[in-house]
Amino acid sequence: MAVNTKIVKGRIKSIGNTKKITKAMELVAAAKMRKAVKAALSTRAYATLAREMLKRLSQMKNLNSLPLMQIRPVKKVLLVVMTSNRGLCGGLNTNVFKKVLEQVHTPVEHAVFEAVTVGKTGDKMMRKLGIKIIASFTNLSDTPRLTEATPIAQIVNEEFVKKNYDRVMVIYTDFVSTISQKPAIKQLLPVSSFELERMLHEAGKNSPAGKIDASTDIQPIDFIFEPNPLEILKFMLPRLMETQVFQALLESSASEQSARMIAMRSASDAASDMIDDLTFALNQARQAGITREIAEIAGGAAALE
């Protein structure tokens, strides 16, 4: 009995130490999450305000002359895969991995897939699938800055313009709420008028000011374009791609910290339950030992009479 009690006490102490760690990680993740969510929500408003002008520009003719809007037969696809550097964030990375498999298994005739990875987990995923990695980014901060998104967007734009790839997709985790994060996949290039409208609408519909109806909430504005709409669109499309990559980074960061906070909270709660169960078992063992000792004393006293 003494040995069993000692083992139970050791387990209680060990689980208690683990609970302290998970609780501390939960608090750190909560602090990072607030910053990441604030950054993600603030950029959604910018995308919403840009939508009306870009929509008007995208309705022009001869847009296929622009390098980033050229539609070609799909022979090579570039995947921009955004995951976390560390684990302990629930099923976040697993869900992204499922989206990658979904895209890779999409029936595209003779398509070859290559990848740009953001996060160490994504790098491991692509190597496991045997997908060639042309660039890997693993040193991004917990709250990404625009300067960190620029190199990724530049690689994507340059490779597409060089016709090394015929389609570029970004796979990341979209932040919905603290308890809900959804894996998402979007086409970055080529940009079509439909994709342009859809991406910007989705980026703006969860604005901090509330959901925005694309048809009613933005008042029509008359624009005067100088030197001409085509030149402006040629300048703005790379900025749009950079903004979309930056937004995906922010969404992924906010999702990661939220998922990690929830995972650590669940771990702390599970540790508390285990400690309660072990404490109950320990008390039962103590009571059984005391009862047995009393019975032995009573039995000895009866034998002496």
N, C-alpha and C positions, 0 to 999 in steps of 0.2 A: 504493500500500500504506500509506503514511504517513497519508493521509487516512482510509482505512478503519479503521486502528488508532485514530486519534483519535476517530472516531465511536463505535466500540465502547467505548472508555474512557469517553466521555461518557454513553453509555447505562448502563454499569455504575454510574457515579456517581449518575445520576438515579434508577435503580431502588433503589440502596442507600439514598438519602435517603427514598424512598417507603416502603421497608421499615422504617426507623426510625419513621416516622409511624404506620404500621399496627401496629407492635409496641407503641408507646406507647398507641394507642387500645385495643388488646387488653387491656393491663394495667389501664387505667382502667375499661373495661367489666367486667373480672373483679371488680374491687373493688366496683363498683356492683351487680353481679349478686349477690354474696354478701349484701349488705344487703337487696336486693329479694326474694331467695328466702327469706331468714329471715323477713321481714315477711309474705310470702304464706303460708308454712307455718304461722305462728303463728295466723293468723286462721281457718284451716281447723278447728282444734280447737274454737274457740268455736262455729262453725256446727254441729259434730257434737253438742256438749253441749246446744245449744238444740233440736235436732231432735225429741227425744222429747216435750217439752212442747208444741211447736208442732203436732206430729202429733196429739196428743190434742185440742188446741183445734180443729184443722181438721176433726175428725170431727163437730162439732156440726151441728145443723140450722139452717136460716134464715141460712146464711152469705152468701147473695146480697144480704142487706140491708146488708152492709158495702161501702163504696164501692170498696175496692181488690179486691174479689172478685166484682164484678158482671160477668157474662158478657153481652156485647151482640153484635149482628150486626157483623161486621168491615167497616167502611167506611173508616176511617183507621188507619194503622199508624205508630207512632213507632219509629224505629231509633236506638238508642244505639250509635254506632260508635266503637270505641277503637283508635287507631293511634298511631304514634310521631310526634314532632315532627321528627325527623331521619331521614335514610336510613342507608345503610351497615349495614343489619341483615338482609341476605339477602332471602329471600322473605317475610318477616313481614307486611309491609303488603299485598303482592300476594295472599297467602292470605286476608287479611281482606276484601280487595276482592272476591275470588271468592265468599266467603260472603255479602257484600252482594248481589251479582248473583243468587246462588242464592235469596235471600229475596225480592228484588224480582220475580223471574220465577216465584215460587210462585203458582199459580193461585188467587188470592183475588178473588172477584167484586167489581168496582167499588172495589177498595181503592186508596187514595191513600197514598203513602209520604212521610214527612217525617223529619227526622233531628236528633239532638243529636250533635255531633262532639266527640271528645276527641283532640287531636293535629292538627297542621297537615296531615298527609298525608290524614287522613280528611276534613278540610274540602275539600281539592282533589278527592278522590274523589267526594263528593256533588255538588259543583258540576259536575264532568264528566258525571255521570249526570243532571243537571238536577233533583236532589231538593232541595226547600226545606230550609234549615237554620234551625231556630228558636233554637238556642243553640250556641255554640262555645267550647271550653275548650282553650287552647293553652299555658298557663303553669304546668302542673302540674310538681311536682318529680319527680326520678328515683325517689324512694321516696315514693309518695303517702301523705298523711295522711288521717285520717277527715274532717277539716275540709274537705278538697278534694273528697271524695265527696259531702258533704252538699248543696251547691247542685245537683249533678246529680240526686240522688235527689229533692230538693224539686220541681224542674221536672217530673220524670217523674210524681211522685205528683199534683201539682196539675193538670197537664194531663189526666191520666186521670180524676181526680175531677170535673173540669169537663166531662167527656165530649167533649173535643176529639179524643181518640183512643180507639179501642176495643181496641187491643192494643199492648203495648210489648215490644220485643225488644232484647236487648243482644248485640252482636257484638264479640268480643274474641279474644285469643289465650290459650289455657290452657297454663300451664307444666306440662310433664310431667317433663322432666329438662333437664340442661344442653344436650344435643344434640337434644332433641325438644320442639317447641312446636306445638300443634295449634289451628287456628282453631275457635272454638266459637260457637254461637248458642243463646241461651236466652230463654224467655218470662219477662219480669218481671211483667207485668200483663196480664189479671187473674190473681190468684193462685187456683189451684184446689188441692184437697187433694192431687191427684196431682202437680202441679207443685211444690208446697211440699215434699213428701216427696222428690221426685227431686232438686231443687236442693240441699237440705240434705244429702242422702245423698252426692251427688257432691262437695260442698264438703268433706265430712269423710272420704271414703274414702282420701284421700292424706295423712292426718294425719301429722305427724312421728313419732308413736308407732307408726305402721304402719297398714295397712288395717283398717278397722272394718266388721264385719258388722252391718248394721242390725238383724238379727233376734236376735242373740245377745249381742253384746258390751256393749250398754247394758242394765243391769238395770232392770226396771219400777219406776217410782216413783209413789207416790200423791200427787197434788197437791190442795191445797185452794186454790180460786180466790176472791179477793175483789177487787172486789165481786161479779163474775160472769164466767164465761169469755168472753162476748161482748165485754164492755168491755175485758178484757185483750187479746183478739185485735185489737180496734180500735186499741189503743195499740201493740201489738207489730208489726203489719204494716208500718207506715212504717219502723220500726227495721229490720225484716227487709229491706226494699227498699234501705235505706241500706247495710246490711251486704253485700248482694249486689252493689251497685254498687262498694262499696269493695273487695270481694274481686276483682271483675273488673279494677279498676284495678291492684291489686297483681299479679295474674296477668299482665296485659299488660306491666307494668313489668319483672317478672322475665324474661318471655319476650323482651322487647326487648333487655335487656342480655345475655342468654345468646346470642341470635341475633347480636348485634353482636360479641361476643367471638369466636364461632366464625367469623364472616365475616372479621374482622380477622386471625384466626389463619390462615385459608385464604389470605388475601391475602399475609401475611408468608411463608408457605410457597411460594406461587407466585413471589414476588419472589426468594426464595433459589434456586429452580430456574432462574429466568431469569438470575440472576447467574452461576450455575454454567455454564449453557450459553454465555453470552457470554464468560466467562473462558476456557472451553475453546476457543471460536472465536478469541479474542485470542491464546492461546498457539499455536494452529495457525498463525495469521498471522505471529507472531514467528518460529516455527520455519521457516516457508516463506521468510521474508525472510533469515534467517541462512543457510539452505541455498543460496539463490540467490546471496548475497554470496560464500559460500565457492566456489561454482562459478565465479563471475566472476573471483575471485582466482586460482583454479587455472587457469582458461582463459587469463588474462593471463600467468601465469608460464610456461605451456606455449608461448605465442606468442613469448616472449623467448628461448627456448632455441634 
